[in-house]
Amino acid sequence: MAKRKVAYVCTECGADFPKWQGQCQSCGEWNTLSEFVTDPATKTRSAERSGYAGEAASVKRLDEIELADTPRIVTGISELDRVLGGGLVQGSAILIGGHPGAGKSTLLLQVMCRLAEKLKCLYVTGEESLGQVAMRADRLKLPKSGLQMAAETDVESIVELARKEQPQVLVVDSIQVMYLAGLQSSPGSVAQVRESAAVLTRFAKQTGTVLFIVGHVTKDGALAGPKVLEHMIDCSLMLEGSSDARYRTLRGLKNRFGAVNELGVFGMTEQGLKEVKNPSAIFLNRAEEISSGSLVTVVWEGTRPLLVEIQALVDQSHLGNPRRVCVGLEQNRLAMLLAVLHRHGGIQVGDQDVFANVVGGVKVMETGADLALLLAIISSFRDKALPKDLVVFGEVGLSGEIRPVQQGQDRLQEAAKHGFRKAIVAQSNAPRQPIAGMEVIAVPTLAQALERTF
């Protein structure tokens, strides 16, 4: 009998090594290698793993492949459909991650109860009992007659049950408690998470079943389990927001059937997660009198513009090293922008503590908010409030130039729709045709932006 092979897999990048070591040589992270035991490969097992057992491989030219429209299954929740790229695709594997209490199970239960009215759906729970799920559905006043439920953690039993029931949509909650009896490691380990996800994904591809997999998030915000888990699935979604926050954001990190970085906004209510039709309105709930250090920018999230408020606070530092704190922004970029501000703007804040925040818990991933962040910092530093109807966006380069951002015309139109009457943008983002009711100031450099603003 052949021996089982033991490898050590990095939970950050998925690289494997023949023996344990403190640092991963692939990504450089420390203490991320976990033991992974594999069975000896056989011809039958290799065919099963490939997902194409009994089918001979063939070669086709690219122009010989027939193109067909991918049918979509609409969930009825427009914000979720937006992040998914228009709806569910048959045979797709979707991973939903988030912190405990973010609302992953609540959102999926709402989706499954709605889909069960027209499709055959199966919800498999491994962390909660059937009674707990039923109580949540009753509390949320969801239709319960069509949804099929099962409490199981054995992946092979789940696959057999799904082959018998033949659901069109399958939910597995969560992948960290699932296990395969053939592996000696405990549930939640690298080996169990990796192999369980592979078996479930292979079943979804073979049968055309839409598969939802729930994944937990570690303390540093990454999906628990090996990094290769994200390579197995077709779509990776992250539900962000603390348990005491009113709003949740659903962001697409990977999508083979739509745009990435698409953002959906939900509000947590007594009836579960309710979609927010106009996210810009909730993030712009500003006071009547605007204080210094507050400014609105327009970021591009997936396929739509989003107006968010950026706040900055500059205060005298009593420490040897002044603090640079960011919430919703990249801290390294803040340090770089402060250096550009000193070199090309003539403003020194090296002895000041600088705090930056994005209102509403939104994470700004793009560089189009650079100019707005710098103007908010100067506004707080000089204690001079900026006009309430002013909107600013643009990328700041290391030589002090203001670079254009994508979809500048659509951003300006979105700002004008919400009552903004003045905009400062990059020179290349100047609109070709005037926007009704809005004055657009196009500036090529940071120095001219400061001159026109202050």
Buried (B, 14 or more C-beta within 10 A) or exposed (E): EEEEEEBBBBBBBBBBBEEEEEEBEBEEEEEBBBBBBBEEEEEEEEEEBEBEEEEEEEEEEEEEEEEEEEEBBBBBBEBBBBBBBBBBBBBBBBBBBBBEBBBBBBBBBBBBBBBBEEBBBBBBBBBBEEEEBBEBBEEBEBEBEBBBBBBBBBBBEBBEBBEEEEBBBBBBBBBBBBBBEEBEBEBBBBBBBBBBBBBBBBBBBEBEBBBBBBBBBEEEEBBBBBBBBBEBBBBBBBBBBEEEBEBBBBBBBBBEBBEBBBBBBBBBEEEBBBBBEEBBEBBBEEEEEBBBBBBBBBBBBBBBBBBBBBBBBBEEBEEEEBEBEBEBBBEEBBEBBBEBBEEBBEBEBEEBBBBBBBBBBBBBBBBBBBBBBBBBBBBBBEEEBBEBBBBBBBBBBEEBBBBBBEBBEBBBBBBBEBEBBBBBBBBEBBBEEEBEEBEBBBBBBBBBBBEEBE
